[in-house]
Amino acid sequence: MRFQLSDDQRALRTGMRELLARRFGREALRAAVGRPGLDRALWRELGAAGFFALRLPEAEGGVGLGLPEAVLVFEEAGRVLLPGPLIATHLAAGTVPGAAEGETVVAAADGGGLLEWRDAADVVLGETEGPGPGEAEGPDPGEAEGPGPGEAVALRSVDPLTPLHRVRARGAPDPVAVLLTAAEQLGTATRACELAVEHARTREQFGRPIGAFQAVQHLCADLLARVETARAALYAAAVTSAPADIAAARLLADEAAVRGARDCLQVHGGMGFTWEADVHLLLKRAWVRARRAGGGADAEELLARELLSGAGR
């Protein structure tokens, strides 16, 4: 990817957008909110389309593409708020039987100890079943309310389409998981920008569209600026795979998604806060993702170390 997508990359993005528009449009999103649950038929259809096997080598039955292409399809998934443990299943393709084909749903605890869709998964990875070497039984000091070894504590999720558990989990977040989380955040930020601009063009006050007012124009311009800045960082990180680039992309995408959804709510006024509007769903998903895979704090620490390590050069 060279910031100008190739014809194949554009076709991939268009194909995924068309598939999701057909199988998970607005009506399906609202139906899922009313009846939370994992659509196994859609999961298998994603598998047949190569969503989970995208980076698996062709010799192993995969599509044989790379991280830039994965970023594009996960961006589209984030744009429509597609639910489910997409990243965990994608990363498990080629390792967990049936994951690549969408026949097996895989959930995984991230580096921050959050586990999404645990009860809906066929396979759960990353839960700590007992103390590690040198660790005592029981919760960590200062975490008396946290889960013990092998326990999973259900959490009340702000997002109705993301059931959560808190678990004990070791290890740093997978960099690919961090990057694909950023891709989903970028997709959500893009959708927030689209909704804000659409509303600004059609909603009228004092006899003219609200987009004619400077304050609304500034909100929409800020939305677009954050989206495109995050997109450039994300696409660059997909090419370099450098930890610092991934961390920067994560922070920019989180900001674009969370602040973008908030600004979109502002453009919609009181209407945006109602249950019937979709804007609050964007904000809630962005909030949940911002805590995934170690959250922004890990990315900030990594970038700080990079800056300090180069200070004496």
Summary of the structure (lengths in Angstrom):
residues: 313
radius of gyration: 20.0
end to end distance: 30.6
largest distance: 70.5
contacts: 1048
relative contact order: 0.12
helix: 57%
strand: 7%
